[in-house]
Amino acid sequence: MKNLIEISKIVTKKKVRKIEIFDDHSLKHKNSKFNEFYEALLASKFKNDRDAANFLYSCSPTDDKYRQLKSRFRKRLLNTLFFLDVNLPSTSNYERAYFSCNKDWTLVKILLSNNATHTAASLARQILTTALKFKFADVIVNCSRILRKYSADIGDEKNFEEYDQHIKQYQNVLDAEIRSEELHQRVIMNYYKPPSKNQDLRERIDTYCDALVGLSEIYDSPIIIYNMYLVWAFRYEMLHDYQAMLEVCNKAEEYIEKNPLYYQTEKLATFQLKKMSAYLHLRDYKNGKGNAEKCLKSFPAGSETWFTFMEYYLLLAIHTDNFVNALAIYNRATSNSKFKKMSGQEREKWNIYNIYLNYIAESQKSENAILQSQRKSTFRLSRFLNDPLLFPKDQRIFTVLLVIAQILFFIEKKGYNAVSERIERLKNYANRQLKKEVYYRVIQFIRLLQQLEKADFKVENLSNVDKYYDRLIETPFAYRGLISELEVIPYEKLWNYILKQLQS
């Protein structure tokens, strides 16, 4: 009762007349500007403030009415965060517990700032019990500090010593976790740089791996162990040792299986996607398919992770010539109701996959009737071949991939004048707009196409191609999710397709 009295006094003095949040009730008012704003954001209708201001009020983004709405809308969104439903089936016990601890910790700080020390201490003890169960070092230290002070104030020496011991023990764990996060973040910060600019990380990552192993041997912390496995996976990925990367991911999954209390959906998804990447680069369709079908059940269909997994699954099928399965994977992904809500860039990638699948179906129509029968009839070849294909600078690789696709179709049709025009366009990209350290492989492929044009598209006349082809072999395909690295069909394989097509 003492706690309820303390809380009631605070609420009576400082309560607001209305709490503005987005809940099911408020979202039923479809004529509200708040709801218009909310629904349009979910539908990805805006790229910037100018789009939003024009949509809502047909005004400039500097107009007071738009700025006021945006400010109030932001506040309402932030208020809603305190009432998120963390009891969804996809949320793990670990994630629910961490969210609840931090939400309640905010209440502890509010209570303390209003001198409700008894209630704050009572709530902190509840949080501490959960935090100790899940080994939330940061929460344990924060709660123990509050409770140690409270114990000192009321002269409770026994509890004072207990909370002091928690602080000493878990402050060391917290420091180790922070160090493990730092090492992981140093890898992430440099990981996506081109290999030619990544030499420093290659030299340092061994030290990071050893340091993380050392920390994991001293402290039994899921955060440290997850970071250790992730950094080791990155190390082997950088070395293109995909078999070793698979072994690391399997060990990580074993740890998750043996420690269900620390299970986190996001961490498991990361390791499963790393495994999918390994199977893609090893071109191991049998094991990759088994992994994909098993893991896809772990993600809600239509989620961002689900689509990413489907993309790797599709690429694996294409790269291993399992084209009927590739088409089935493509149809499965694009028929999902949430496909249309993906970002424009992600949808464009899937459009490129569609075009290449149509090329494969067309080029193999005499050999693979099943593939021909299963492709969608919405693809219009003549429209695609006449498309000028202009993408923004940051998506130039889309232009390159689609111009290459046009070349493939024109070679199939023996339209060599059109092929020459497009090779010239690619040559200009390679000479002026594609950075060698980022687009090394595609540049080598363009050089091969240039030699093809010089040979008047006669294979027997080809010369000076070995050096470009060898460079592709020496610098193998490596895809980490960056669009600059995307190859629907690996370039060395695509080159052999073209030669076979010209000889048929």
BELKA-V701052 format. One record per pair of residues at least 12 apart in sequence whose C-alpha atoms are under 8 Angstrom apart, sorted by the first residue. I is the first residue (numbers start at 1). J is the second residue. If there is no record, write none. Layout:
# BELKA-V701052
i=(I/I)
j=(J/J)
This chain:
# BELKA-V701052
i=(2/3/3/6/6/7/7/7/10/19/20/20/20/21/21/21/21/22/22/22/23/33/34/34/36/37/37/43/44/44/49/53/82/86/90/90/90/91/92/92/92/93/93/94/94/94/94/94/95/97/97/97/98/98/101/101/101/101/102/104/104/105/105/105/107/108/108/108/108/117/121/121/121/124/124/124/125/125/127/127/128/128/128/134/134/135/137/137/137/137/138/138/138/140/140/140/141/141/141/141/144/144/144/144/145/145/145/147/147/148/148/148/148/173/173/176/176/176/177/177/177/180/180/180/180/180/180/181/181/183/184/184/184/184/187/187/187/187/191/192/194/194/195/196/202/202/205/205/206/208/209/209/209/212/212/212/212/213/216/222/226/226/229/229/229/230/232/232/233/233/233/233/233/242/242/242/242/243/243/245/245/245/246/246/246/249/249/249/249/252/253/253/256/269/272/273/276/276/276/276/276/276/277/277/277/279/280/280/280/280/280/281/281/283/283/283/284/284/285/285/285/288/288/289/292/292/296/301/302/302/302/302/302/303/307/310/310/313/314/314/314/315/318/318/319/319/319/323/323/323/324/324/324/326/327/327/327/327/330/330/330/334/349/352/352/352/353/355/355/356/356/358/358/359/359/359/361/363/384/385/389/389/395/397/397/400/401/403/403/404/406/406/407/407/407/408/411/411/411/412/416/420/423/423/423/423/424/426/427/427/427/430/430/438/439/439/441/441/441/441/441/442/444/444/444/444/445/445/445/445/445/445/447/448/448/448/448/451/451/451/457/458/459/459/459/469/472/472/473/477)
j=(119/118/119/116/119/111/116/119/114/79/76/79/80/76/77/79/80/76/77/80/80/56/69/73/56/52/56/341/341/343/61/66/103/99/265/299/300/265/263/264/265/261/263/134/261/262/263/264/264/130/131/134/131/136/127/130/131/139/139/123/127/124/127/143/120/120/121/123/124/150/146/147/150/143/146/147/143/147/139/143/140/143/144/261/262/221/170/171/173/174/170/171/174/166/167/170/166/167/170/171/163/164/166/167/163/164/167/160/163/160/161/163/164/219/221/215/219/224/221/223/224/212/215/223/224/227/228/224/227/208/227/228/230/231/201/205/231/234/234/480/437/438/437/437/235/238/231/235/235/231/228/231/232/224/225/227/228/228/228/262/252/267/248/249/252/271/245/248/245/246/248/249/274/278/279/281/282/278/282/274/275/278/274/275/278/271/272/274/275/271/268/271/268/305/295/309/288/291/292/309/312/313/312/479/480/316/312/313/315/316/319/477/478/316/319/320/316/320/316/317/320/313/316/313/309/313/309/336/333/336/337/338/339/338/333/329/333/329/326/329/330/488/488/489/488/489/490/357/360/371/370/371/374/357/357/371/374/375/350/353/354/350/398/398/401/402/488/379/405/405/488/375/379/405/408/409/375/412/406/406/402/403/483/483/484/426/487/422/426/422/419/422/419/422/423/498/498/501/502/501/457/453/446/449/450/453/450/446/446/447/450/443/446/484/484/485/471/472/475/477/491/491/468/469/471/472/468/469/472/491/492/495/468/465/468/469/495/463/464/465/502/502/499/502/503/492/491/492/492/490)
